[in-house]
Structure formats: C-alpha cells, structure tokens
Amino acid sequence: MIAKTFSATVLGIDAHLIEVEVDVSVGMSVFNIVGLPDGTIKESRDRILSAINNSGFSFPVRKIVVNLAPAPLRKIGSGFDLPIALALLGTMGIFPPENLSRAMVVGELSLDGEIRPVRGVLPVAIATREHKLEHLILPKANDAEAAVVDSIKRVPVSTLFEVVQFLCGDLEIKPIEYDPQSIFTQEQNYEEDFQDVKGQEHVKRALEVAAAGSHNLLMLGPPGSGKTMLARRMSTILPELSFDEALECTKIHSIAGLLPSGAALIARRPFRFPHHTISQGGLVGGGSIPGPGEISLSHNGVLFLDEFPEFPRATLELLRQPLEDGRLTISRAAMSLEFPCSFMLLASMNPCPCGYHGAPSGQGENRRECNCAPQQIQKYRSKISGPLLDRIDLHLTVPAVEYDKLAEKRQGESSGTIRGRVVQARQIQQKRFRNSSTRNNAGMTRRELNMYSEPSDDSRKLLEQAMTRMGLSARAHDRILKVARTIADLADSMNVETQHVAEAIQYRNLDRPI
C-alpha cells in the first residue's frame, strides 16, 4: 500500500516542496530511502521505527521504500522524520490516508515519539501558503515562527501519538494566535542610547549620515576613544524594520538555527560582531550544503568588524562583491545557492600598530606617544586594500575624549531624536526611488547618481580639487556624491550644495597622506 504527504527542504533561504511517498509491501525486512537524501535523512530509519514502536503502534516486518520527489533535488535536514513516520502509519490504515495527502509535515522525532523543533520553519510555512496545502503539521516549539504567515492552518504538536489522534479526528488542536505588531513594539526598547556618549559630536554626526543613507563607515582612533561604544549604538538610530524586512531576517536566522526558542520574528535590525579570527566560511557562509555566514546574518542590519586590519586580508577581500551587489552566491560541486546580504559595514581600527599615532602626548610619566615609523604605519594600514577602502563611503578619525567632556553632566541627543531625522531622510529616499529597485542613497546606480546628485558649479570645482590633491578614484568620487546627497536629504535640500560636498569630502580621512 502507498501513502503520500508533503514536506519541504530548505536550500538557500527558500523552501522547496517535496512529495513523500511510502510503499509498504510483503517481502524481506528492508527500509530504503531514495531521492538524494543527505546523511541525516539516511540515518532516520532507526529513529522513525523506534518512535513508532514507543508511541504504542506495532509495525509488522515488511519491505519499506520511501521516495522523496523530485528525485534530482537534494534533500537535507531532520525535518523529514515526522512525514515519513506518518506516511508509514497511513499505509497501516491507522487513520484515513486522505487526511494526510494535502498536509505539509515537518518535524524531528526522538526515540520515544517526542517531536523536536527543526530549522527553517518560516520558509516552510511560506511554501505551505504558496502551494495552498490544507494544514501545516509542525513541532509545537516552532509554532511562533510559523504564526507570522497568515492564511495557513497550523497544527502544532508535541508527540507522534498526538498527531495520529488529530488525523483520526479524535483531537482538536488550536494554535496560539500571535500579533506581529505587538512584537515590533516590544522589541524597540534598547539598553544603549547615544545620550550616554560624551563628546565625539562630529563622530555622532557621521554615524547619523551613515544611518540616513545606509553608507559604510570606518572609524580610525586610539584605544579607548569610544569606537566600539559608538558602533554598538548604531542600531538604535536606524529605522524600524518593515514587516517584509523582518521576514527576510527571520528566514536567515531560522535556517542558521539562531532564532531564539519561541520567537516569532526578528523585530530588531541585526547587529553582528564577529571576532577577527573568523574563517572565510564563517564570514561569507559555506559548507558542502551552503549555509549563511555573518554577512547574510547581518542582512538589513549592521556588520561591525572591530580591529579591521587584524582580519586576514583574504577574508576581507571577500566583502568586495557583497558590498557592491547586496547578494552573495556560494557555489559548490553539488549546487549553487544565493543569499541576501544587504548590510551596513561598520569597521574600526587603530591609526598605527601601537594605536597612538596622532594622539595628544599628554603630561607626566604615563603619557602615551607613538613610536611607530612611517613605514610601519603604512604597512599596517595597507592591510586594507585600496579597492576595499573605496567601497567604504565614510572614514573618519575618532580622537580620545578629553576629561572636561567626560565630566559633563549634560546629556547629548538621545537615539530617538537622531532616529527621527534619519527616518525623515529615509522617507525622502523612498519617495525618490519609488519606481526603482534602489532602496537608499548608498545603492544609487550611475544613472540615478547623475539624476539626483548633480553638484553645482562651485561644488564641482571643490570636488575636482579634492580629486586632484587626494588622488581619489572614480569610485571614491561617486561615493562622495552619494554621501553629499544624504547630507542634503538630512538638511531637506532639493539640490546638492557646496557645503554638502565639502562635508562629504571631510569623511575621506584615509585618502589623505599619513
């Protein structure tokens, strides 16, 4: 007898529908799974049979063949345990097989029949809606994640016996209702705030400009000047995630297994802070079946790389294509998958190997002076290639904070106040690019740059002087104009004026000679 149901395999950030067919016939006791299953699925035989027996169902000795169709598509993950087990029970007539034939089923089985959570349930829920299936039978621990997808009937279950009762019509299961909007409201309270930062007004201004146009930024300053403290507060001034952006972020975190238990949505913009010892695969993603890395986990958020020159140069060079395209393609012998990675890059570094080049020497025995030779400083900074620096829109100096600033009791602007200006600038950009795939000033194409960032005659002369004196590249020229357009948006100016270009040029510190 044959029984059928549906499940899904997640490749990249999308779920692909898989038909699970089980045929049980008289013959020698064998259990074969065909259709390009990975090792996890091949090992499911003993889990499934033990779960069935320990749930109170007896299974006679039979020849069992499980087919996962379409055959050419690679299937991965432990989520196929539950659909295979239910299809097996369906062949025994324990419940009407038609109750299972239009259901999407996903879940991992323990030996005692408990159903454990799996990764990637949100893409599976979206696939359930797209294919108009009647039910989504899933682990109870994953119910919140699937709840954000409307127009599907969820059946959250804890044990195999519970699922069988539902399919027999003896048990009614009601999923918990979630309100996505309330999740957004709860997640917008941050512990950090820009009003905690003393001094550094010009750096706060640069961070505001970066947030307003989604520009990449590099901070150069001595140890203890507040670079990390400032970077950690970048998320507090970024606009709230839209629902579609939150879905994208949640899908990536779910696939990576980083979605908190019971969480329905990633409602805050991601802030990823990898250590400089991270591998290339950890940064961009990889594996025999490619999975997301840190840059994809930063999608719609911030990727902060502290001690920028300490990262291996080959690892940093991998950032160049994602920074340009906002998407990353990982190719392996088995398949090629694409991951989204539209993120803001924040980076920080010391000005020299000892960290105190250009810092005030101070007084007394404990004064800190730089003893690095110019050649050492040049070698240290050259760890970051010119093409990568060109892709960073703003690089600025973060000086040490003076005592009188630290002793001030007056608090600076709050993150909420700064975020208000950032949101207004972003709204201007949304209106400007409403008929384009571009979402912000940092992503403007050459055609859009000519349309919206045409400088005045005086601005053009100023930019020409900067290009000549600083030896800027054509890409740096475009980056300056993009930043100037953002500064003009913050000032609610229709045109890019001389003062906007002048400020944008000031944010190119590393283009100047040491």
N, C-alpha and C positions, 0 to 999 in steps of 0.2 A: 504494500500500500504506500502511496505517496502523499505527503503533506507539504504545504508551502506556506511561507510567510516572507516578510521583508525585513531587512536590516540595512545598515549603511557602513561604508568605510570612509574615513576622513583622510583625504590627500590634499596637502596644502592647507587652505582654510575652508575648503568646501567638502560637503558630504556627498558621496555618490551612492545611489540606490543599488542595493544588492538583493537579488532574489535567493532565498534559502530554500532549497528543495531537499527533502529527506525521503529516501526509499528504503523500506524495510522488507526483506524477503527471506524465505526459508533457505538456509544454507549454513556454511561454516561461520563461526563467530569472528567477524571482521568488522572494523569500523574505519572506513576510508573517507577522508575529506578532500575533495578535488575543487579546482578553480583558483589556483595560485594563492593558497593561504600562506601566511607567514608562520614563523615558528610558534608564536603564541597560540594561534588557532590550531595548529597541528597537535599541540600539547593539551588541547581542551578535552580530548576524548575521556581521560580518566576523571577530570573534574565533573563533566556532564553526567557520566554514568553513576558516580558516587552521589552527586546531588539528587539524581532521580531516585536512587535506592533509599537514601536517608530522608527523603521527603515523603516516604510511605508508598511509593509506586514500585511495583515489581515489573521488571523488564525481561522477557524471555530471551534466550540465546537466538540471535538472528544475524543475518548479513545486513549491515547498515552502510549505505552510501549517502554522503552529504555532498551536494553540489552547490557551489556559490557562483551565481551567474551575474554579470557576464564573465566568462572564463578568462579573457585576456587581461582583465583589470586586477591589479594587485590588491589583496585584502589584508588589512593589518588590524591588530588590537584584540583585546579580550572581550569586546562587546558582543561577539558572536556566540558566546556560551549560551545565553538565555534563548535566543531564537532557535538555535539547533535543538536545545533540550525541549522546547515547546513543540517544535515540529515532530520530534520523536514521539512525544506523548500524544500528539494529534494522530499519528499513524496507529496508535493503540486504541483509538476511539474513546479516550477518557473524556474528551469534550468534542463538540462538533467542529470539525476542521475548518468549516467556513468562517467560524468566529475569529480564526487566526489569519485567514488568507488576505485580508485587507488591512492588516496592522503592521506598523513599524515597531520592531522589537530590538532593544539594546540592553545589555547588562552582563556583568561578570558573575559567575557562580562560585561560591565556596563549596567545600565538600559536604557541608550539612544542608545545602539548599538555600543559604542566605544569598541575597543579591547585592553585590558590591557596586559602588559607583565607577564610572568609566570616564575617559576624557572625550572631549569633543561633542557633548550632547547638544549644545546650541546649534551647530551646523546640521546635526541630525534632525532637530526639531524644525528647522527651516526647510529641510528636504521633505519632511513629512507634509508640511503645508503645500509645498510646490507640487508634490505628486498626488495630493488630495486623498491621502490614506485616512482611514476611519479613526484609528487610535495610535497613540504613541505609548507603548508599554516601556517603562524606564525605571531605573533604580530610584528609590524614594529620596536618596541623598542628592540626586541630580535634578529634582523637580523644580527647584527655584530657578535654575539655569534655563530650563525649557519654558518656564512660565512667561517669559518676556515675548514669546512668539504667540500671537493671538490666532484664533480660528482653527486651533487643533484641540482634540480631546486627549488630555494626558491621563495616563493610568500609572501613578507612582506606586511601586510595590517593594516589599521588603524580603519576601521569600518566594521560592518556586511554588510552594503549596498555595500561597495567596493568589498567584497569577492563575493557577488552574481553577481555583474557586471562582474567580472573576470570569474566566472563559466558559465555565459551566453555567453561569448565570446565577450562582448561589451567593455572590458577594458583590456589593456595590462599592466602588471606590471613588471618592470625591477628592480631587486635587485641591490644594490650598490656593487661594487667589492672592495674587501679588499686584501691587500698584507700582509700576516702574517710576512714576513721577515722584512718589514719596522716597524712593531710593536715591534719586538725584538730590532731593532736598537734604536728606540726612548726610550725604557724602561731601557736602560743600563746606563743612566746618574743618578748617585746617589748624593745626597746632602752631605752625610757623606763620610769621607775619612780617612784612617789610618794615613795620614801625619799630621792630626790635633792632634793626640795623642802625648803628651810629655812624654818622658821616657818610662818605662814599656817595655823595649825591650824583656825581657825574656817572658813576657806575650804575646806579639805580636808573638813571635816565637811559643809559644804553640798553639795560635789560628791558625797560619799557618799550623802547623802539624795536628790540628783537622780538618781544612778545606780540607787538602790534602787527608786524609783518611776517611773523614766523621765520625770522632770519637766524642763521647760525652765528654763534658768538664764541670768541676765545678770550679768556682773561689771563693777563700776564702780571704777576705780582709776587712779592716776597712771602715766605711762610707767615701765617697768622694775620694776613691782611683782610681776610674775610671772604675769600673766593668761594669756598665750599658753602659757607653760610648763605651767601647771596644766591648761589646756584640752587640750593635746596628750596628757596622761596620762589623760584620761577613759576612753579605750577600754580601758586596762589594768585597770580595776576593773569593767567591765561583764561580765555573764555571757557565757559562750561561746555562739556561735551554735548553734542546733539545726540538724539536717540540713535541715529544711524551710525555715528562715530562710536558710540558706546557698544553697539552690537559688534562692530568690527574688532574693537579691542577685546571684548569678551570672548569672541571666537578664537582669537590668537592665544589668549591666556588659558582658555579651556583646553585647546589642543596641546599646549605645553604642560598641562597638569598643574598650572599655577593659580587657578581660580579658587578662592577660599571656599571651604565647605559651607554649603547652604547659601552661597552668594548667588544673586540673580543677575547682576550686571556689574561691569567695571564702570563706575559712575564718575571717577576722577581721571583726569589725564594722567597716563602712566609717567612715572619718573624712574628711570633705570640708571644704576650707578655701578657698573661693573669694575672690578679691580684690574689694574694694568697687567696682571699675569694671565688674563683671559686668553683662551686659544682662539684661533681663527674661526673654528666651527662654533665656539660658544658665542662669538660676536655676530656672525652672519647667519648661523644655522648650518645644519648638515646632518650627517648620519646616512646609513645605507638607504633608509626611507627618510628623506629630508624633513627636518622639523624646524620650527622658528628659532632664531637666535635673539640676542639682545636688541638688535636694531629693529626687528619685527615686533618684539615685545614693547618697544618704545613708540610704536605706530600711534599717531595722533597725540603724542606726548613729547617728553624730553629725554634725550640720551645724554648723560653727563659723564664725561671722561676726565677724571682728575689725574694730575701728573701726566699730561698728554705726551711728552717726549719719552716717557718710560714704557709706553706701549711699543711692542715690536713694530718696526717700520712696515713690514709686510702686512701686518694686521691692520694698521691704519690705512694703508693704500686700498684695502677692500671697501672703505667707506666712500670712495670717489663716485662709483656708479650709482649706489643707492641715494647719495645726496643729490645727484642730478635728476634721477628718474622717479624717486619715491616708490620704486618697486624693485624687488630682488628676485632673480631667477637662479635656482640651485639645480645643477644638472648632475645626475648620477647615471650609472650604467642602466639601472632599472627604469628610471623615469626622470623627468624634469618638471619641477614644481615652482610656482611663483608665489611669493609672499609680499604683502604690502609693507612698506616701511617709510611712510611719510612722517618724519620726525624732525624736531629741532635739535641740533647738535650744540651742546654747551661743553666747552672744554676749558681747562685751566692748566697753567704751567708756571714754573719759576722762571725768572729772567735769565738765570745762568745756573751752572751746576751747584754752586753754594747757595743760591737763592737770593742774594742781597745786592745784585748789580743795580745801581741806580737808586738804592735806598739811602735815606739820610744816615750819616755815620753816627750821630748821637754824641753823647758825652760820657766820660768815665771809662772804667776798665771793661765794662760789659758792652761797649759799643760794637756794632756789627758792621764790618767793612768787607767789601767784595775784593777778593784776591785773585779772581779768575782773569786769565789773559784773554785778550780779544779773540785769539784763535780758539780758545776753549769755549767761549760764549758762542762763537759762530758754529762750532762743531755741535754744540748742544742743541742750538735752535735748528740746525739743518737736519735733525732727526725727523722734522716735519717737512715734507716735500713742498715745493712751490705750488704744484697743481692742487694739493690738498688745501693749502692756505688760501688759494684763490677761491675755493668753494666755501670759505667761511666769510660771511659778509662783514662782521664786525670783529676787530681785535683791539683791545684797549688795555691800558695799564691800570692796575688796582694798587695804589700805594698803601703803605702802612697807615693805620689810623692814628692820628695824634691824640695825646691824652685829653686835651680840652674837649674834643669831640666825644670821647668815651665817657667823660664825666658829666656830659649834658643830661639833664633830667627830661628835657623836652623830647617828645617822641616825634619821629618823622611821619611821613604819609603812610597810611595803612594800605595793605594789599587791596582792600576793597575799593579804595579811592583810585588807585592806579589801574585796577582791573576795569573800572568804569570807563576810563579813557581808552584803554586797549580795546574794549568791546565796541566803542563808538568807531574807532578806526577800522576794526574788522567789518563792521556793518557797511562802511563806505566801500570797502573792497568787495564785499558780497554783491552790492549793487553794481559795482563797476564790472565784475566778471560774471554777471548773472547768465549771460549767454555763452559762457566759455567753461571749459573743464578746469581752468585755473581757480584756485581757492583763496590765494593770498598773494601779496606783492612779491614774496620770495620766489614764487613759482611762475612769474610772468615769462612769457615767451618773448623772443626778439621783436615780433610784430607788436605785441602788447606794450613792450617797453617803449617802442617808438611812438605809440599812440598816447600813452598816459604819463610818460616820464620825460617828455621833451623839455630840455632845460632852456632857460632864457639865454640871450647873447652873453650877458655877464657871467652867468653860471657856466656856460660853455668855455669861456676863457679861463675861468678858475679851474675847471676840470682839466683843460689842456695843460695848464701849468703843473698841476699835480701829477698828471701822467708823465710829463717830461722829467720833472725833478725826482719822482719816486720810482720811475721805471715800471709803471703799472702795466699789467697785461690787459688784453681786451676783455677777459672775463672779469677782472677786478673793476674795470670801467663800468661794466654792466651792473655789477654788484653795488657799486656806489650809487648809481642811478636808482636802483631798486630801494636801497635804504633811504635815499632822498625822497622818493615817492611816499614811503611810510612816514617819514618825518612831516611831510606836507599833509598827510592824512590826519596825523595827530594834531596838527595846527588847523585842521579843517580848511586847508587851502586847495583851491582848484588846480593851481599851477605849481610846478617845482621851481622855487625861487633860489636866489643865490645863497641865502642863509641856510637853506635846507641842504644844498650840495656841500657847503662848507662844513656843516656838522657831520655829514656822511663821510667826508674825507678825513675828519679827525678820528674816525673809528677804524683807521687803517694803520695802526701803530707798527705792526710788524713788517710793513712795506718800506719803512724808513731804515736808513743805515744805523748800525749799532754805535 
